[in-house]
């Protein structure tokens, strides 16, 4: 988001989710993410899913 100079609120509007839900994703506190949300994030941020999520054995 910082590299793209886009605020959390603006990104949330673009991908049609609430800023609160995007904040949960951003802080890593979400336990699941819909593929449609991941796709929208990658589209808007011009990145790959591996740039957003990583595997953890918890």
N, C-alpha and C positions, 0 to 999 in steps of 0.2 A: 504494500500500500504506500509506503514511504517513497519507494522508487517511482511509482506512478503518480505521486502527489494527489492522492485521492483520500478523502476522509472516510471514516467508518460509516457515517450517515449517508454519504453519497453512494458508496459501494452497496450498502444495504438497499437503497432505493433502486439501484440499477439491477440488482439480482432478485428483487422482490421478496426480501425477508426483513424481519424487524431488526433494528440496530441491536437490541438485546440479544437476539439469537446469533447475530454475526459476532458480537463481542464474546459470546461463549465459545464459538469456533476459534476466534482469534487467540483467546487465552489458553486454548487446549483443554478446556474443561468439558467439551462435548464427548459423548460416548459413541455417537454415530452421526453420520452425515449422509444425506440423500445424494444419489448420483447426480440428480438434476441440479442440486445446489453446488456440488463440486464442479460440475460442468460450467455453471454460470460464473463461479469464482475464477476458474481458469480462463474462461473467455474474456472476462473484464480485466483480469490482471496480466493477461498474455503470459501464462505460465503452464507448467505441467502439474498433475496431481501430486507428484513426489516433492514438489516445491512447497506444498501446503501441508501434507500429512506424512507421518512416518510411523513405522511399526514399533510397538513397545510391548514387552512381555509382562503386562500387569494384569 
